Amino acid sequence: EAQVTQNPRYLITVTGKKLTVTCSQNMNHEYMSWYRQDPGLGLRQIYYSMNVEVTDKGDVPEGYKVSRKEKRNFPLILESPSPNQTSLYFCASSPVGANVLTFGAGSRLTVL
Amino acid sequence: GIQVEQSPPDLILQEGANSTLRCNFSDSVNNLQWFHQNPWGQLINLFYIPSGTKQNGRLSATTVATERYSLLYISSSQTTDSGVYFCAVGPSSGGSYIPTFGRGTSLIVHP
């Protein structure tokens, strides 16, 4: 089944404790991206990647890192999480040029 | 940046009713998509429709790019149509794509 898989789906952590949210797709898509969804603010893009080793900032990249060492994986790294990063996070992928997004199921992160 | 406004913000329907959701955007775009977020939070792509009209079952969408709006039509609504509908717009060029999402229309369909 074609899908985007995110892990973990739920996580509660404490301020400053580094964490990684993984994202993997099995559709051979070149384009991958991360979003956060917050009440009243909607969905905002954090980072995107057009291919292996090619990443770029979205609208709200502060406090996040990404890497794209393999085509299928695009992890989101929070080096020193803070409470304002408490949010619902989505990973998405698309064939380049089409930009028709397929989303993962979401990861709900709480930073205490 | 591009401004995206969706209306109405909330909609309550009886099963079987029809509805029209609107997405206005402030600048020219070559990428527009409609998504449905179900009550469990899952985001499903409904249409990729930068211009023209498309239909998929009870759902159809029309984008008039020159007038900077898109409409999503839901006919004979069902309880499973409940959730939030988002439009996302943006320029996409050479693989680069940073979509701007609207705030969504929250739809509740009662049996």
Interface residues (C-beta under 8 A of the other chain):
Chain A: E30 Y31 S33 G40 G42 L43 R44 Q45 Y48 M50 N51 D56 G58 D59 L88 F90 A92 S94 V96 G97 A98 N99 V100 L101 T102 F103 A105 G106
Chain B: G1 N31 Q33 F35 G41 Q42 L43 I44 N45 Y48 F86 A88 S92 G94 G95 S96 Y97 I98 P99 T100 F101 G102 R103 G104
